[in-house]
Amino acid sequence: MEPDHHNNSKLKNVPDTKNQHNAVQLKGNYQFILNWYKLNGRNLLDEEVLDGLQINTLMKILGNPIWNDIYHCWAVENKHMPNLQPYTKHKFNPDKFTYFIEVYHNN
């Protein structure tokens, strides 16, 4: 019996992750917001706009995650913190807080 390829027809619309790096080379303005929450908490404790961070730099730090070029939010892992620290006044404290970065593409 042959595999049913019709069920996978939508896969051709999924961006190729190898080409994601090229996708983030787009021109435009981006806003980066660092959010932090108390560990196991649901309420936003604070946020900071990250000035000086470039989308290509963020993608490299995060390991080139999937990016839709409009809006996205990624969890900041401990391994990302040393590379992101120069862009924030907030001192990362992974023992107390969980962090996320939101990115908006502003035209």
N, C-alpha and C positions, 0 to 999 in steps of 0.2 A: 504494500500500500504506500502511495506517495504522500509525503507530508503536505498538509494544507497550507500553502503559502499565502492564501488570501487573508488569513488571520493576522499576518505580519505586515500587511500592506501599509499600515500607518507608521511603521518604523522608519521609512525613508524620510519622514518629516522630522525625525529627531535629529538635532544638531550633532555633527561629528565632533566628539570631544577633542580630537587631535587638532581640529580647526578652531576650537574655542579661543585659543590665544589670539588668533587673527580677529575674531569677532570683537574682542575688547579693545582693539586698536581704533575704534570709532571715535570721531570727533564729538565734542559736546562737553557739557558741564555735568559733573556728578556731585552729589552731596552724600557724605559719609557720616553716619551717626552711630556712635558707640552707645549701647544700652547695657545697663547692668541691673541684675535682680539678686535678691538674697538667695542663697542656695536653697533649692526646693521651694522657693517663693513664686508667687504669681504676679505680684505687683511690681511695676517698674520703680526702681529706687532713684535712678538718675540717668541722664544721658548727656553726651557731649558731641558736638559737631567736630569732626576730625578735619582740620584744615591742613593742606599740604600733602595729603595722601592722594596718589593717582590711582586710577582704576587698574592700570597694568601692574603696579606695585602690589595692590591688594590681591589681585588674581594670583600673582606669583607667591605671595605669602601663604595664601589659602590652598595652594596646590592646583590652581586652575579649575575651580568648581564650575558646574553648569551655570551659565549666565544668560539671562533673557534680555539684557540691555535696557530694561525699563525700571524694574524694581526687584530687589532680592534681599534676603536676610540670611545671614550665615551665623552659626554658632562659632564663637572664638574658643579654640582649644588652647590648652596650656602651651603647646608647641608653637602657636602663633604669637603668643604674648610678647616675647622678646623683640620680635620684628615690628610689632605694632606699637610698642611702648613709646618710641620717639615721636609718634603722631598724636599722643594724648597727654593731657595734664594729669588725668586720673592715674593713680598707681594701681596696676592690676593686682588683685588679691584673690586668686582662685580658691583659697580656703574659705572665703566668705561670700563670694559673688559668682554668678553665672553671667557670661557676656555674649552679646550678639552685635553684629555690625549690619546696619541697614544701609542700602545703597539705592539712591534715586537718580535716574537720568533726567536732568533738567535741560531742556532745549533752550 
